[in-house]
Amino acid sequence: MEAYANALLVAIPFFMVLMCIEMLYGHFSGKQTYRLMDTLSSLSSGMTNVLKDSLGLVIVLISYPWLKEIIAFQNLEENFWTYSIAFICIDFASYWSHRLNHKVNFFWNQHIVHHSSEEFNLACALRQSISNVLGFGALFLIPAAFFGVPEKVIQILAPAHLFAQFWYHTRHIGKLGILEYLIVTPSQHRVHHAINPIYIDKNLSAIFCVWDRLFGTFQEELEDEPPVYGTLKPVNSWNPLWINFQHLWGLIQDAWHTKSWKAKLIIWFMPTGWRPKDVIEKWPRAVLDQVKNQVKYAPDLPKSSSFWALFHWSGTTLFLMSFLYQFGHLSNEHRLLYGLLIFASIFGYTAIMDHKKWALNFEWIRTIGGMSLLFFIEYNAPLVPLSNGVLSAFGSTYFGISFLLLFWLTHQNKFYEQPS
């Protein structure tokens, strides 16, 4: 996990630079694809995913080393060909895992956050799941295990494979000629994120588009059918933690409400969007049937709420980077404490972005609770003796400023002013 945290310290600034370039290009070309609240939601979702992966919050059901030990007929050495075979196997596994996420109700919950934005830009690539807490992905790596690909090779290539999917989340790159037959391109991935009926559940490949062409899920982007982005059941939220579990909560409600015991059991494994008939009649849910008439989620916010969200996203990002920088010096218990503080911060300011009535009370609890916890850490259980508690000091400063801002904005009644 420490190596992963170090890799993120390099990758995150690189991604941010590319997003800034895309924003500037969109601004000067008159083809802007970013909205502030949507972008903050995407970036916040990326932070939750980084935290979840760094903290190792997953229950491993099937591990690759165990699978390899059982079925490997040989053990490959680390060389160019081994890395090549491993990368192809990872991409093959990614295709089938991705297809499962799109086709089965339960698994759609761990992927919906990636499709939840009604925009399409590089920031959307960072909308990654925290709800995939059951580690069974090794099952799709049976070919790699059969060939005896070393675990170390998989560990090195898996993040590289994920990061390599960042670049094609853009509307500013057209079709790329012969490359359209070899790799996944921005044009192909725009189709994948679209909710137009002809585009639904198409182009599931990650790097090599051959899998889509081979298994019948390929669809070309059509000039007379511009993609419309989002989900057919709009999430209507900027809060990544809620978006991650919104679909699961709906499944739980449907399983509880239906009178059919059969439906209670099969709902989890039915095609994405399936609901029991008796539940549909009594508890209907809005589904977008005319996608070209889509109204994008955009609650009216007072300027103070927008300022609060931007300030806290900035502060939380710096807090996260400090956390990753000091990751190797922290115990597992203290990693969880800091992770909890960052999760709570993201939940709090994105609830303000959603203009929830209870969000202000939550922010008071989070701010005072965060200050108290960091005070205890700093003076009773120093975590980073090598750096003299720099992480705790930064966190204390962040929460201290948050408290003063919260007090001033509340006193001035700024959170309750009419949206401009």
N, C-alpha and C positions, 0 to 999 in steps of 0.2 A: 504493500500500500504506500510505503514511503517513496518508492520509485515512481509510482503513479502520480503522487502529489507533486513530485519534482517535475514530471513531464507537463503537468497542468500549469505550473508556474511559467513555462515557456509558451505553451499552446494558447492560454487565455489572452495574453497581450497580443499575440499574433492574430487571433480571431477578431479582437477588438479593432485592430488597425484595418483589417480587411472590411469590416462593417463600416468604419468611418469613411473609407474610400468609396464604398457603395453608396452611402448616404450623400456624400459630396457629389458624386456623379449623378445621382437621381435629382439632386437640387439644381445643378447647373444644366442638366438636360431637360428639365421639366417633367421628368418621369419618376417622381419620388415614390418609393414603395414602403416608406416607414411612417408609422404613427407613434407618437411618444409613449402612450400607455401600453400599446401592443408590444412595442420594443422592450419596455421595462419588464413586461410580463415574460417575454421570451428569455431575456437575460436572467431574470430571477429564477425561471425554471431551470436554466443551465446551472445556476448556483446550487439549487437543491439537488440536482443530479450529481454534481461534483462532490457535495457533502456525503450523499448516500454512498457513492462508490468509494470515496476515501475512507469512510468509516466502516466499510465492509458490511453494510446492513442487508444481508441476504442469508437465506437458509439454503444451503447447498443440498439438493436432492440427489444429483448425479454429478460427480466430479470427473474432470477429464483424466487425471492420473489414474483413478480407479478404472475408468473405462478402457484406457490404454493398456493397463496391466492385464485386463481380461482378454481383449481381442487382438492385441498387436501380434502380427506374425513375424515382425522384425523390428529392430530399433535403428532408425535413421540417424546418421551423424549430422551435426550442424554444418551445412554448406549451402551454396546458392540454390541447388535443386531442392533441398529440403525446405528452404524458405519459400520457394516458388510453389511447391506442392501444398505447403501449409496455407499460403495466402489463398489459393484456389479453394481449398477445403473450407476455410473460414468464410469465404464469399458464398459458397454453396450453402453452408449452414445458415448464413444470414438470410438468404433468400427464403428458405423454408420456415425459419423462425418468424420472419416478417409476414409471410403468407398466413401462418397460424394466427398471428396477432390480428390480421384483418378478417379472418373467417370465423373465429369463435368468440362468443360473447364474453367469456371470462378473460380471455387474453387481450381482447380489444381494450380493456381497462388500462393495461400497462402500455398502450401505444397511443391512446387518444390524445394525450397531451401534445404529442409531436404534430398532430394535425389540427390542433385547436385554434391556431391563429387564422384570422381571416385575411391576412396579408401573406406575401411570399417573398422572403428576403433572407439574407445570410443569418440574421438573428434567429429565424425559425429553426435553423439547424440545431440550435442549442436547446430547443424544447425537448428535453429527454426525460424519460420516466424515472420516478422514484418508487413506483408501485410494483415493479417487477422484483419482488422479494423472494421468489422461489427460484433457486438456481438449478435449472434443468437443461440449460443451453448446450451442455456437453453432449447431450443425446444427438444433436444434429452434427456433431463432429466425429461421428463414427468412422467416416472415411479416413480422417487424419489419424485417429487412434489405430485403425487397422494397419495403416502404413507405418505406424510407430513414430510419428512426428513428436519430438521432445516437447515436454510441457513448457520449457523455457521459450521455445520458438513461438508457441501459441501466445504466451504472455507478452512477448515483444510485439507481435504482429497485430494482436486484437485492438489495442488502442490506435495503432497506425491505420488500421482498416476503418475504424470509426472516424478518425480525424479526416481521412481522405474523402469522406462523404460531405464535408462542409461546403466545398466550393460550388456545388451545383444547385444550391438553394438561392437562385437569383432569377430575376426576370429580364436582366440586362444582356444576357448572352443568348443569341439565336441558335439555330441548328448548326451542327458542326461537321457536316459532310460525312465522310467515311467513318468518322469516330462514332456516329450514331449507330453503327452496326457492331461496335466493339465494346464500348463502355457506356455507363449511365451518364447522360448529359443533362444540363439544365432543362432543355426542352422536355426530355423524358420525365424528369422528376417534377416538373410543373404539372404534367398529366397526373402523376401519382398523388399529388396533394389536392387535386381538383375534385369537386363534388358533382360536376356535370355527370349525368347518367352514363354517358359513353366512356367516361374516364374512371369511374369508381373501381377501386381495387385492382388497378392496372399498374404495370411497371414497378414491381416489387424488388427488383435486383438492387444491390448496393454498389458494386463496382463494375462487374461485367454484365452487360445486358443480355448475354446469351441465354441466361436462365429464363428470362421472360419469353424470349422467342422460342425456346425449347419446350416450355411447359404451358404455353398458351395464355400468358398474362401481359403480352406486349400491346401497347396502343400508342400510335404516333400522335403528336400534338397537331391538331387541325387548325388551319387558318380561319375557318368560319365558325370555330367553337372555342372562343377564348376561355381559359380556365377560370372557375370561380372557386375560391379557397375557403377552407374551414371544415366543419362537420355538418352532416345532415340534421343532427340534433345539436344546435348551437350551444356551446358551453356557457355563454353569457357571463364570463368572469375573467378577471385578470389574475386571480389567485392561483398559482401553480399547484399548491397543495390540495386545494379543493378540486381543481381540474383533474388531478391524478386519480382521485377516488370518486368522482362524481358518477361515472358509469357503474362502478361497483356498488355504490349506494343505491342506484336505481335497480340493479339486479336483486339486491337484498330486499328492497321494498316489494318488488314484483313477486319474489319467491314467498314472502310473508303473506301478501294479499291474495294470491291465487288459491282457489279452493281445491285445485287438482294436485294431488300428491305426486303424480307423474311429472307435472310441469315444474313443481318445486325442485325436482331432482335434475331434470334435463335442461332447464333454462341456462345453466352455466356453460353447457357444451353445444348449444344450438348456434346457428349462424348469427353473426353480429346484427343486433337490432331486434332479434326475435323476442316477442313477449306473449304470454298466455292470453288467450282470447278474452277471458272474463276480466282480466286486468286492464286490457286495452279499452274495454267499454266503460269501466268505472273510473279509471285513472288515466285518461288520455294524456299524451305528451306531444308537444309541438314538434313536427318534423317538417323540414324545409322541402317542399315538393316543387316549387318553382325557383330554382337556384339563381336564375338571372334577376329575380326580384329581391335578392338578399339585402337585408338591412344590417349593416355591420354594427357590432356591439360597441357603443360609445357613450357611456353615461356622462351626463353633464357634471363637471366637477368645479368647485370653486378654485381659484388660483392657489389658495393655501394648501389644498389637498394635493395638487399637482407638484407644488414646491416640496411638500412633505415626502411624497413618493420619490422624487428625484434626489433629494438629500439622503434619504435612507437607502436608496439603491446604491448611491455612491459610497456611503459609509459602510454598508454591508459588504460591498465588493472589496473595499480595502481591508475590512475585517477578515474576509475569507482568504485574501491573498496572504495576509499576515499569518493566518492559521495554517495555510499550506506551507509557508516558509518555515514555520516552527514545528511542523508536523512530527518530524523525527525526534524531537525533544520532549514530546508529550506522552504521558501514559494513556492507555486506552480509556480509562475512566474520565480523564480530563479532555480527551478528544471528544467524547460524547457530550460533556458539559458545554464545551465551546460550540459544538455542532448544534446542540439544542438551542443555544442563544441565537445562532445565525438563522436556524429554521424559524424560530419565533419572530425574529425581525422581518423576515420575508413575508411570513403570514400576516403580520401586522400592517405593514405599509401597503401590501396588495389588497388587503381588506378595505383600507382607506380609499384605494383606487377604485374599488367596487362600490364605494359610497355606502357601506353597510352601517346601519344605525349603531350597532354595538362596537364598531371598530375603534372608536375613540376610547371607550372604557378599556378595551383590550390593550391599546397602546399605553395607557397609564400603568396597567398591571405589568406589561412587558418591560417598560422602561424602569420602573422602580424595582421590579424583580431582577432585571439584568444588572442594575447598579449594585444591588445587595449581593448577588452571587459573585460578581467580579471583585467586590470589596473583600468578601470572604476568601476568595482564591488568592488575591494579592497579599493579604496580611496574615492568613492562617495556613495556607497550603501553597507556597510558591511553586509554580509549575515549570518555569524556564530559568533555572539558576544561571545557565550559560549566557543568557541575554538579559538578565536582571528583570525578568518579568515584562518584557516589552509588549508581548501580546496582551497580557492582562491590563497593562497601562493604556494601550491603545483602545481596548474595549471599554475601559472605565471612562476615558475621555469621550468616546463616541456616545455612550449612554448618558453621560453627564450633559453633553450638548443637546442630546435628544430631550432630556428632561426640561431644560431651560426653554427650548423651542416649543415643546408641548405646553408648558405653563403659559408662555406668552401668547401662543395662538389661541389657546382656550380662553385666556383672560380677555383677549381682544375679540372674542366670538368669531374668529376667522373661519373655524371649521364649519360654522353654520350659516355663513354668508351665502347669498344666492349665487349660483353659477353665472359667470360672465359669458 
